[in-house]
Amino acid sequence: MIDEIYNRRILELAADIPHLGRLPAPQATAIAPSKLCGSKVTVDLAMEHGRVPDFAPDVQACALVQASSSLMAPHVIVQTPERLRCLTAVLCTMLQDDGR
């Protein structure tokens, strides 16, 4: 089962997270720790003219969380806060409905 979860594509994504690191002077920072496994994701954002011109995730987590960070990272730049909230709501709904 582990081989199915941690397949080659997951490991490729986990090894190549766009914008990885921390911003020198973020305008907002969010930290999401997992009580279950100890993973932690810290996200720094900059805002300019109502959009996100810069973003950096610091991911201290398993390959699955790293891979999902890799998939999400390219889509944050140039978004508005409203759009990011909408995307968050859609993702939460999808996860609660078993991916539907």
Phi and psi restraints in degrees (range 20) as a CNS / XPLOR table:
assign (resid 1 and name C) (resid 2 and name N)
       (resid 2 and name CA) (resid 2 and name C) 1.0 -59.0 20.0 2
assign (resid 2 and name N) (resid 2 and name CA)
       (resid 2 and name C) (resid 3 and name N) 1.0 -40.0 20.0 2
assign (resid 2 and name C) (resid 3 and name N)
       (resid 3 and name CA) (resid 3 and name C) 1.0 -62.8 20.0 2
assign (resid 3 and name N) (resid 3 and name CA)
       (resid 3 and name C) (resid 4 and name N) 1.0 -33.5 20.0 2
assign (resid 3 and name C) (resid 4 and name N)
       (resid 4 and name CA) (resid 4 and name C) 1.0 -70.2 20.0 2
assign (resid 4 and name N) (resid 4 and name CA)
       (resid 4 and name C) (resid 5 and name N) 1.0 -40.6 20.0 2
assign (resid 4 and name C) (resid 5 and name N)
       (resid 5 and name CA) (resid 5 and name C) 1.0 -73.1 20.0 2
assign (resid 5 and name N) (resid 5 and name CA)
       (resid 5 and name C) (resid 6 and name N) 1.0 -50.3 20.0 2
assign (resid 5 and name C) (resid 6 and name N)
       (resid 6 and name CA) (resid 6 and name C) 1.0 -94.2 20.0 2
assign (resid 6 and name N) (resid 6 and name CA)
       (resid 6 and name C) (resid 7 and name N) 1.0 60.6 20.0 2
assign (resid 6 and name C) (resid 7 and name N)
       (resid 7 and name CA) (resid 7 and name C) 1.0 -77.8 20.0 2
assign (resid 7 and name N) (resid 7 and name CA)
       (resid 7 and name C) (resid 8 and name N) 1.0 176.2 20.0 2
assign (resid 7 and name C) (resid 8 and name N)
       (resid 8 and name CA) (resid 8 and name C) 1.0 -57.9 20.0 2
assign (resid 8 and name N) (resid 8 and name CA)
       (resid 8 and name C) (resid 9 and name N) 1.0 -41.9 20.0 2
assign (resid 8 and name C) (resid 9 and name N)
       (resid 9 and name CA) (resid 9 and name C) 1.0 -66.3 20.0 2
assign (resid 9 and name N) (resid 9 and name CA)
       (resid 9 and name C) (resid 10 and name N) 1.0 -41.5 20.0 2
assign (resid 9 and name C) (resid 10 and name N)
       (resid 10 and name CA) (resid 10 and name C) 1.0 -60.3 20.0 2
assign (resid 10 and name N) (resid 10 and name CA)
       (resid 10 and name C) (resid 11 and name N) 1.0 -45.5 20.0 2
assign (resid 10 and name C) (resid 11 and name N)
       (resid 11 and name CA) (resid 11 and name C) 1.0 -67.1 20.0 2
assign (resid 11 and name N) (resid 11 and name CA)
       (resid 11 and name C) (resid 12 and name N) 1.0 -35.3 20.0 2
assign (resid 11 and name C) (resid 12 and name N)
       (resid 12 and name CA) (resid 12 and name C) 1.0 -63.2 20.0 2
assign (resid 12 and name N) (resid 12 and name CA)
       (resid 12 and name C) (resid 13 and name N) 1.0 -47.5 20.0 2
assign (resid 12 and name C) (resid 13 and name N)
       (resid 13 and name CA) (resid 13 and name C) 1.0 -62.1 20.0 2
assign (resid 13 and name N) (resid 13 and name CA)
       (resid 13 and name C) (resid 14 and name N) 1.0 -42.8 20.0 2
assign (resid 13 and name C) (resid 14 and name N)
       (resid 14 and name CA) (resid 14 and name C) 1.0 -62.0 20.0 2
assign (resid 14 and name N) (resid 14 and name CA)
       (resid 14 and name C) (resid 15 and name N) 1.0 -31.2 20.0 2
assign (resid 14 and name C) (resid 15 and name N)
       (resid 15 and name CA) (resid 15 and name C) 1.0 -84.0 20.0 2
assign (resid 15 and name N) (resid 15 and name CA)
       (resid 15 and name C) (resid 16 and name N) 1.0 -6.2 20.0 2
assign (resid 15 and name C) (resid 16 and name N)
       (resid 16 and name CA) (resid 16 and name C) 1.0 -138.0 20.0 2
assign (resid 16 and name N) (resid 16 and name CA)
       (resid 16 and name C) (resid 17 and name N) 1.0 69.6 20.0 2
assign (resid 16 and name C) (resid 17 and name N)
       (resid 17 and name CA) (resid 17 and name C) 1.0 -88.0 20.0 2
assign (resid 17 and name N) (resid 17 and name CA)
       (resid 17 and name C) (resid 18 and name N) 1.0 117.4 20.0 2
assign (resid 17 and name C) (resid 18 and name N)
       (resid 18 and name CA) (resid 18 and name C) 1.0 -64.3 20.0 2
assign (resid 18 and name N) (resid 18 and name CA)
       (resid 18 and name C) (resid 19 and name N) 1.0 145.3 20.0 2
assign (resid 18 and name C) (resid 19 and name N)
       (resid 19 and name CA) (resid 19 and name C) 1.0 64.3 20.0 2
assign (resid 19 and name N) (resid 19 and name CA)
       (resid 19 and name C) (resid 20 and name N) 1.0 21.3 20.0 2
assign (resid 19 and name C) (resid 20 and name N)
       (resid 20 and name CA) (resid 20 and name C) 1.0 -60.6 20.0 2
assign (resid 20 and name N) (resid 20 and name CA)
       (resid 20 and name C) (resid 21 and name N) 1.0 137.6 20.0 2
assign (resid 20 and name C) (resid 21 and name N)
       (resid 21 and name CA) (resid 21 and name C) 1.0 131.8 20.0 2
assign (resid 21 and name N) (resid 21 and name CA)
       (resid 21 and name C) (resid 22 and name N) 1.0 -149.5 20.0 2
assign (resid 21 and name C) (resid 22 and name N)
       (resid 22 and name CA) (resid 22 and name C) 1.0 -131.7 20.0 2
assign (resid 22 and name N) (resid 22 and name CA)
       (resid 22 and name C) (resid 23 and name N) 1.0 148.6 20.0 2
assign (resid 22 and name C) (resid 23 and name N)
       (resid 23 and name CA) (resid 23 and name C) 1.0 -83.0 20.0 2
assign (resid 23 and name N) (resid 23 and name CA)
       (resid 23 and name C) (resid 24 and name N) 1.0 145.1 20.0 2
assign (resid 23 and name C) (resid 24 and name N)
       (resid 24 and name CA) (resid 24 and name C) 1.0 -66.2 20.0 2
assign (resid 24 and name N) (resid 24 and name CA)
       (resid 24 and name C) (resid 25 and name N) 1.0 -33.2 20.0 2
assign (resid 24 and name C) (resid 25 and name N)
       (resid 25 and name CA) (resid 25 and name C) 1.0 -143.5 20.0 2
assign (resid 25 and name N) (resid 25 and name CA)
       (resid 25 and name C) (resid 26 and name N) 1.0 70.8 20.0 2
assign (resid 25 and name C) (resid 26 and name N)
       (resid 26 and name CA) (resid 26 and name C) 1.0 -69.0 20.0 2
assign (resid 26 and name N) (resid 26 and name CA)
       (resid 26 and name C) (resid 27 and name N) 1.0 149.9 20.0 2
assign (resid 26 and name C) (resid 27 and name N)
       (resid 27 and name CA) (resid 27 and name C) 1.0 -90.2 20.0 2
assign (resid 27 and name N) (resid 27 and name CA)
       (resid 27 and name C) (resid 28 and name N) 1.0 -16.3 20.0 2
assign (resid 27 and name C) (resid 28 and name N)
       (resid 28 and name CA) (resid 28 and name C) 1.0 -151.8 20.0 2
assign (resid 28 and name N) (resid 28 and name CA)
       (resid 28 and name C) (resid 29 and name N) 1.0 144.3 20.0 2
assign (resid 28 and name C) (resid 29 and name N)
       (resid 29 and name CA) (resid 29 and name C) 1.0 -137.3 20.0 2
assign (resid 29 and name N) (resid 29 and name CA)
       (resid 29 and name C) (resid 30 and name N) 1.0 136.5 20.0 2
assign (resid 29 and name C) (resid 30 and name N)
       (resid 30 and name CA) (resid 30 and name C) 1.0 -127.6 20.0 2
assign (resid 30 and name N) (resid 30 and name CA)
       (resid 30 and name C) (resid 31 and name N) 1.0 140.9 20.0 2
assign (resid 30 and name C) (resid 31 and name N)
       (resid 31 and name CA) (resid 31 and name C) 1.0 -123.6 20.0 2
assign (resid 31 and name N) (resid 31 and name CA)
       (resid 31 and name C) (resid 32 and name N) 1.0 129.0 20.0 2
assign (resid 31 and name C) (resid 32 and name N)
       (resid 32 and name CA) (resid 32 and name C) 1.0 -122.9 20.0 2
assign (resid 32 and name N) (resid 32 and name CA)
       (resid 32 and name C) (resid 33 and name N) 1.0 98.6 20.0 2
assign (resid 32 and name C) (resid 33 and name N)
       (resid 33 and name CA) (resid 33 and name C) 1.0 -90.4 20.0 2
assign (resid 33 and name N) (resid 33 and name CA)
       (resid 33 and name C) (resid 34 and name N) 1.0 152.4 20.0 2
assign (resid 33 and name C) (resid 34 and name N)
       (resid 34 and name CA) (resid 34 and name C) 1.0 -105.4 20.0 2
assign (resid 34 and name N) (resid 34 and name CA)
       (resid 34 and name C) (resid 35 and name N) 1.0 119.6 20.0 2
assign (resid 34 and name C) (resid 35 and name N)
       (resid 35 and name CA) (resid 35 and name C) 1.0 -69.7 20.0 2
assign (resid 35 and name N) (resid 35 and name CA)
       (resid 35 and name C) (resid 36 and name N) 1.0 -25.4 20.0 2
assign (resid 35 and name C) (resid 36 and name N)
       (resid 36 and name CA) (resid 36 and name C) 1.0 -72.5 20.0 2
assign (resid 36 and name N) (resid 36 and name CA)
       (resid 36 and name C) (resid 37 and name N) 1.0 -48.9 20.0 2
assign (resid 36 and name C) (resid 37 and name N)
       (resid 37 and name CA) (resid 37 and name C) 1.0 -120.0 20.0 2
assign (resid 37 and name N) (resid 37 and name CA)
       (resid 37 and name C) (resid 38 and name N) 1.0 -7.3 20.0 2
assign (resid 37 and name C) (resid 38 and name N)
       (resid 38 and name CA) (resid 38 and name C) 1.0 88.2 20.0 2
assign (resid 38 and name N) (resid 38 and name CA)
       (resid 38 and name C) (resid 39 and name N) 1.0 1.4 20.0 2
assign (resid 38 and name C) (resid 39 and name N)
       (resid 39 and name CA) (resid 39 and name C) 1.0 -63.7 20.0 2
assign (resid 39 and name N) (resid 39 and name CA)
       (resid 39 and name C) (resid 40 and name N) 1.0 151.9 20.0 2
assign (resid 39 and name C) (resid 40 and name N)
       (resid 40 and name CA) (resid 40 and name C) 1.0 -145.8 20.0 2
assign (resid 40 and name N) (resid 40 and name CA)
       (resid 40 and name C) (resid 41 and name N) 1.0 131.5 20.0 2
assign (resid 40 and name C) (resid 41 and name N)
       (resid 41 and name CA) (resid 41 and name C) 1.0 -120.7 20.0 2
assign (resid 41 and name N) (resid 41 and name CA)
       (resid 41 and name C) (resid 42 and name N) 1.0 126.4 20.0 2
assign (resid 41 and name C) (resid 42 and name N)
       (resid 42 and name CA) (resid 42 and name C) 1.0 -113.8 20.0 2
assign (resid 42 and name N) (resid 42 and name CA)
       (resid 42 and name C) (resid 43 and name N) 1.0 130.4 20.0 2
assign (resid 42 and name C) (resid 43 and name N)
       (resid 43 and name CA) (resid 43 and name C) 1.0 -121.6 20.0 2
assign (resid 43 and name N) (resid 43 and name CA)
       (resid 43 and name C) (resid 44 and name N) 1.0 126.4 20.0 2
assign (resid 43 and name C) (resid 44 and name N)
       (resid 44 and name CA) (resid 44 and name C) 1.0 -106.0 20.0 2
assign (resid 44 and name N) (resid 44 and name CA)
       (resid 44 and name C) (resid 45 and name N) 1.0 139.3 20.0 2
assign (resid 44 and name C) (resid 45 and name N)
       (resid 45 and name CA) (resid 45 and name C) 1.0 -129.9 20.0 2
assign (resid 45 and name N) (resid 45 and name CA)
       (resid 45 and name C) (resid 46 and name N) 1.0 147.4 20.0 2
assign (resid 45 and name C) (resid 46 and name N)
       (resid 46 and name CA) (resid 46 and name C) 1.0 -117.1 20.0 2
assign (resid 46 and name N) (resid 46 and name CA)
       (resid 46 and name C) (resid 47 and name N) 1.0 148.3 20.0 2
assign (resid 46 and name C) (resid 47 and name N)
       (resid 47 and name CA) (resid 47 and name C) 1.0 -124.6 20.0 2
assign (resid 47 and name N) (resid 47 and name CA)
       (resid 47 and name C) (resid 48 and name N) 1.0 141.6 20.0 2
assign (resid 47 and name C) (resid 48 and name N)
       (resid 48 and name CA) (resid 48 and name C) 1.0 -152.6 20.0 2
assign (resid 48 and name N) (resid 48 and name CA)
       (resid 48 and name C) (resid 49 and name N) 1.0 124.1 20.0 2
assign (resid 48 and name C) (resid 49 and name N)
       (resid 49 and name CA) (resid 49 and name C) 1.0 54.6 20.0 2
assign (resid 49 and name N) (resid 49 and name CA)
       (resid 49 and name C) (resid 50 and name N) 1.0 38.0 20.0 2
assign (resid 49 and name C) (resid 50 and name N)
       (resid 50 and name CA) (resid 50 and name C) 1.0 77.9 20.0 2
assign (resid 50 and name N) (resid 50 and name CA)
       (resid 50 and name C) (resid 51 and name N) 1.0 12.4 20.0 2
assign (resid 50 and name C) (resid 51 and name N)
       (resid 51 and name CA) (resid 51 and name C) 1.0 -134.3 20.0 2
assign (resid 51 and name N) (resid 51 and name CA)
       (resid 51 and name C) (resid 52 and name N) 1.0 165.6 20.0 2
assign (resid 51 and name C) (resid 52 and name N)
       (resid 52 and name CA) (resid 52 and name C) 1.0 -94.5 20.0 2
assign (resid 52 and name N) (resid 52 and name CA)
       (resid 52 and name C) (resid 53 and name N) 1.0 104.4 20.0 2
assign (resid 52 and name C) (resid 53 and name N)
       (resid 53 and name CA) (resid 53 and name C) 1.0 -86.3 20.0 2
assign (resid 53 and name N) (resid 53 and name CA)
       (resid 53 and name C) (resid 54 and name N) 1.0 -18.6 20.0 2
assign (resid 53 and name C) (resid 54 and name N)
       (resid 54 and name CA) (resid 54 and name C) 1.0 -148.3 20.0 2
assign (resid 54 and name N) (resid 54 and name CA)
       (resid 54 and name C) (resid 55 and name N) 1.0 146.0 20.0 2
assign (resid 54 and name C) (resid 55 and name N)
       (resid 55 and name CA) (resid 55 and name C) 1.0 -155.2 20.0 2
assign (resid 55 and name N) (resid 55 and name CA)
       (resid 55 and name C) (resid 56 and name N) 1.0 142.2 20.0 2
assign (resid 55 and name C) (resid 56 and name N)
       (resid 56 and name CA) (resid 56 and name C) 1.0 -147.9 20.0 2
assign (resid 56 and name N) (resid 56 and name CA)
       (resid 56 and name C) (resid 57 and name N) 1.0 123.1 20.0 2
assign (resid 56 and name C) (resid 57 and name N)
       (resid 57 and name CA) (resid 57 and name C) 1.0 -96.9 20.0 2
assign (resid 57 and name N) (resid 57 and name CA)
       (resid 57 and name C) (resid 58 and name N) 1.0 138.6 20.0 2
assign (resid 57 and name C) (resid 58 and name N)
       (resid 58 and name CA) (resid 58 and name C) 1.0 -112.4 20.0 2
assign (resid 58 and name N) (resid 58 and name CA)
       (resid 58 and name C) (resid 59 and name N) 1.0 108.7 20.0 2
assign (resid 58 and name C) (resid 59 and name N)
       (resid 59 and name CA) (resid 59 and name C) 1.0 -111.6 20.0 2
assign (resid 59 and name N) (resid 59 and name CA)
       (resid 59 and name C) (resid 60 and name N) 1.0 111.9 20.0 2
assign (resid 59 and name C) (resid 60 and name N)
       (resid 60 and name CA) (resid 60 and name C) 1.0 -113.1 20.0 2
assign (resid 60 and name N) (resid 60 and name CA)
       (resid 60 and name C) (resid 61 and name N) 1.0 81.5 20.0 2
assign (resid 60 and name C) (resid 61 and name N)
       (resid 61 and name CA) (resid 61 and name C) 1.0 -157.5 20.0 2
assign (resid 61 and name N) (resid 61 and name CA)
       (resid 61 and name C) (resid 62 and name N) 1.0 177.3 20.0 2
assign (resid 61 and name C) (resid 62 and name N)
       (resid 62 and name CA) (resid 62 and name C) 1.0 -68.4 20.0 2
assign (resid 62 and name N) (resid 62 and name CA)
       (resid 62 and name C) (resid 63 and name N) 1.0 171.0 20.0 2
assign (resid 62 and name C) (resid 63 and name N)
       (resid 63 and name CA) (resid 63 and name C) 1.0 -61.2 20.0 2
assign (resid 63 and name N) (resid 63 and name CA)
       (resid 63 and name C) (resid 64 and name N) 1.0 -32.4 20.0 2
assign (resid 63 and name C) (resid 64 and name N)
       (resid 64 and name CA) (resid 64 and name C) 1.0 -66.9 20.0 2
assign (resid 64 and name N) (resid 64 and name CA)
       (resid 64 and name C) (resid 65 and name N) 1.0 -43.1 20.0 2
assign (resid 64 and name C) (resid 65 and name N)
       (resid 65 and name CA) (resid 65 and name C) 1.0 -69.0 20.0 2
assign (resid 65 and name N) (resid 65 and name CA)
       (resid 65 and name C) (resid 66 and name N) 1.0 -39.3 20.0 2
assign (resid 65 and name C) (resid 66 and name N)
       (resid 66 and name CA) (resid 66 and name C) 1.0 -61.6 20.0 2
assign (resid 66 and name N) (resid 66 and name CA)
       (resid 66 and name C) (resid 67 and name N) 1.0 -43.5 20.0 2
assign (resid 66 and name C) (resid 67 and name N)
       (resid 67 and name CA) (resid 67 and name C) 1.0 -64.1 20.0 2
assign (resid 67 and name N) (resid 67 and name CA)
       (resid 67 and name C) (resid 68 and name N) 1.0 -42.0 20.0 2
assign (resid 67 and name C) (resid 68 and name N)
       (resid 68 and name CA) (resid 68 and name C) 1.0 -68.1 20.0 2
assign (resid 68 and name N) (resid 68 and name CA)
       (resid 68 and name C) (resid 69 and name N) 1.0 -34.1 20.0 2
assign (resid 68 and name C) (resid 69 and name N)
       (resid 69 and name CA) (resid 69 and name C) 1.0 -64.5 20.0 2
assign (resid 69 and name N) (resid 69 and name CA)
       (resid 69 and name C) (resid 70 and name N) 1.0 -38.5 20.0 2
assign (resid 69 and name C) (resid 70 and name N)
       (resid 70 and name CA) (resid 70 and name C) 1.0 -63.9 20.0 2
assign (resid 70 and name N) (resid 70 and name CA)
       (resid 70 and name C) (resid 71 and name N) 1.0 -40.1 20.0 2
assign (resid 70 and name C) (resid 71 and name N)
       (resid 71 and name CA) (resid 71 and name C) 1.0 -69.3 20.0 2
assign (resid 71 and name N) (resid 71 and name CA)
       (resid 71 and name C) (resid 72 and name N) 1.0 -36.0 20.0 2
assign (resid 71 and name C) (resid 72 and name N)
       (resid 72 and name CA) (resid 72 and name C) 1.0 -80.6 20.0 2
assign (resid 72 and name N) (resid 72 and name CA)
       (resid 72 and name C) (resid 73 and name N) 1.0 -37.5 20.0 2
assign (resid 72 and name C) (resid 73 and name N)
       (resid 73 and name CA) (resid 73 and name C) 1.0 -51.5 20.0 2
assign (resid 73 and name N) (resid 73 and name CA)
       (resid 73 and name C) (resid 74 and name N) 1.0 -45.1 20.0 2
assign (resid 73 and name C) (resid 74 and name N)
       (resid 74 and name CA) (resid 74 and name C) 1.0 -65.6 20.0 2
assign (resid 74 and name N) (resid 74 and name CA)
       (resid 74 and name C) (resid 75 and name N) 1.0 -17.0 20.0 2
assign (resid 74 and name C) (resid 75 and name N)
       (resid 75 and name CA) (resid 75 and name C) 1.0 -94.2 20.0 2
assign (resid 75 and name N) (resid 75 and name CA)
       (resid 75 and name C) (resid 76 and name N) 1.0 -2.1 20.0 2
assign (resid 75 and name C) (resid 76 and name N)
       (resid 76 and name CA) (resid 76 and name C) 1.0 -83.7 20.0 2
assign (resid 76 and name N) (resid 76 and name CA)
       (resid 76 and name C) (resid 77 and name N) 1.0 -41.1 20.0 2
assign (resid 76 and name C) (resid 77 and name N)
       (resid 77 and name CA) (resid 77 and name C) 1.0 -59.0 20.0 2
assign (resid 77 and name N) (resid 77 and name CA)
       (resid 77 and name C) (resid 78 and name N) 1.0 137.5 20.0 2
assign (resid 77 and name C) (resid 78 and name N)
       (resid 78 and name CA) (resid 78 and name C) 1.0 73.2 20.0 2
assign (resid 78 and name N) (resid 78 and name CA)
       (resid 78 and name C) (resid 79 and name N) 1.0 1.4 20.0 2
assign (resid 78 and name C) (resid 79 and name N)
       (resid 79 and name CA) (resid 79 and name C) 1.0 -78.6 20.0 2
assign (resid 79 and name N) (resid 79 and name CA)
       (resid 79 and name C) (resid 80 and name N) 1.0 157.6 20.0 2
assign (resid 79 and name C) (resid 80 and name N)
       (resid 80 and name CA) (resid 80 and name C) 1.0 -91.5 20.0 2
assign (resid 80 and name N) (resid 80 and name CA)
       (resid 80 and name C) (resid 81 and name N) 1.0 158.1 20.0 2
assign (resid 80 and name C) (resid 81 and name N)
       (resid 81 and name CA) (resid 81 and name C) 1.0 -57.4 20.0 2
assign (resid 81 and name N) (resid 81 and name CA)
       (resid 81 and name C) (resid 82 and name N) 1.0 -37.6 20.0 2
assign (resid 81 and name C) (resid 82 and name N)
       (resid 82 and name CA) (resid 82 and name C) 1.0 -62.4 20.0 2
assign (resid 82 and name N) (resid 82 and name CA)
       (resid 82 and name C) (resid 83 and name N) 1.0 -43.0 20.0 2
assign (resid 82 and name C) (resid 83 and name N)
       (resid 83 and name CA) (resid 83 and name C) 1.0 -65.5 20.0 2
assign (resid 83 and name N) (resid 83 and name CA)
       (resid 83 and name C) (resid 84 and name N) 1.0 -41.1 20.0 2
assign (resid 83 and name C) (resid 84 and name N)
       (resid 84 and name CA) (resid 84 and name C) 1.0 -64.9 20.0 2
assign (resid 84 and name N) (resid 84 and name CA)
       (resid 84 and name C) (resid 85 and name N) 1.0 -38.8 20.0 2
assign (resid 84 and name C) (resid 85 and name N)
       (resid 85 and name CA) (resid 85 and name C) 1.0 -64.3 20.0 2
assign (resid 85 and name N) (resid 85 and name CA)
       (resid 85 and name C) (resid 86 and name N) 1.0 -40.4 20.0 2
assign (resid 85 and name C) (resid 86 and name N)
       (resid 86 and name CA) (resid 86 and name C) 1.0 -63.7 20.0 2
assign (resid 86 and name N) (resid 86 and name CA)
       (resid 86 and name C) (resid 87 and name N) 1.0 -45.6 20.0 2
assign (resid 86 and name C) (resid 87 and name N)
       (resid 87 and name CA) (resid 87 and name C) 1.0 -63.1 20.0 2
assign (resid 87 and name N) (resid 87 and name CA)
       (resid 87 and name C) (resid 88 and name N) 1.0 -37.7 20.0 2
assign (resid 87 and name C) (resid 88 and name N)
       (resid 88 and name CA) (resid 88 and name C) 1.0 -62.6 20.0 2
assign (resid 88 and name N) (resid 88 and name CA)
       (resid 88 and name C) (resid 89 and name N) 1.0 -44.9 20.0 2
assign (resid 88 and name C) (resid 89 and name N)
       (resid 89 and name CA) (resid 89 and name C) 1.0 -62.7 20.0 2
assign (resid 89 and name N) (resid 89 and name CA)
       (resid 89 and name C) (resid 90 and name N) 1.0 -42.6 20.0 2
assign (resid 89 and name C) (resid 90 and name N)
       (resid 90 and name CA) (resid 90 and name C) 1.0 -62.9 20.0 2
assign (resid 90 and name N) (resid 90 and name CA)
       (resid 90 and name C) (resid 91 and name N) 1.0 -45.1 20.0 2
assign (resid 90 and name C) (resid 91 and name N)
       (resid 91 and name CA) (resid 91 and name C) 1.0 -63.5 20.0 2
assign (resid 91 and name N) (resid 91 and name CA)
       (resid 91 and name C) (resid 92 and name N) 1.0 -44.3 20.0 2
assign (resid 91 and name C) (resid 92 and name N)
       (resid 92 and name CA) (resid 92 and name C) 1.0 -61.0 20.0 2
assign (resid 92 and name N) (resid 92 and name CA)
       (resid 92 and name C) (resid 93 and name N) 1.0 -42.5 20.0 2
assign (resid 92 and name C) (resid 93 and name N)
       (resid 93 and name CA) (resid 93 and name C) 1.0 -63.3 20.0 2
assign (resid 93 and name N) (resid 93 and name CA)
       (resid 93 and name C) (resid 94 and name N) 1.0 -44.8 20.0 2
assign (resid 93 and name C) (resid 94 and name N)
       (resid 94 and name CA) (resid 94 and name C) 1.0 -60.6 20.0 2
assign (resid 94 and name N) (resid 94 and name CA)
       (resid 94 and name C) (resid 95 and name N) 1.0 -44.1 20.0 2
assign (resid 94 and name C) (resid 95 and name N)
       (resid 95 and name CA) (resid 95 and name C) 1.0 -66.9 20.0 2
assign (resid 95 and name N) (resid 95 and name CA)
       (resid 95 and name C) (resid 96 and name N) 1.0 -34.5 20.0 2
assign (resid 95 and name C) (resid 96 and name N)
       (resid 96 and name CA) (resid 96 and name C) 1.0 -73.6 20.0 2
assign (resid 96 and name N) (resid 96 and name CA)
       (resid 96 and name C) (resid 97 and name N) 1.0 -24.8 20.0 2
assign (resid 96 and name C) (resid 97 and name N)
       (resid 97 and name CA) (resid 97 and name C) 1.0 -101.2 20.0 2
assign (resid 97 and name N) (resid 97 and name CA)
       (resid 97 and name C) (resid 98 and name N) 1.0 28.5 20.0 2
assign (resid 97 and name C) (resid 98 and name N)
       (resid 98 and name CA) (resid 98 and name C) 1.0 56.6 20.0 2
assign (resid 98 and name N) (resid 98 and name CA)
       (resid 98 and name C) (resid 99 and name N) 1.0 39.4 20.0 2
assign (resid 98 and name C) (resid 99 and name N)
       (resid 99 and name CA) (resid 99 and name C) 1.0 84.7 20.0 2
assign (resid 99 and name N) (resid 99 and name CA)
       (resid 99 and name C) (resid 100 and name N) 1.0 8.9 20.0 2
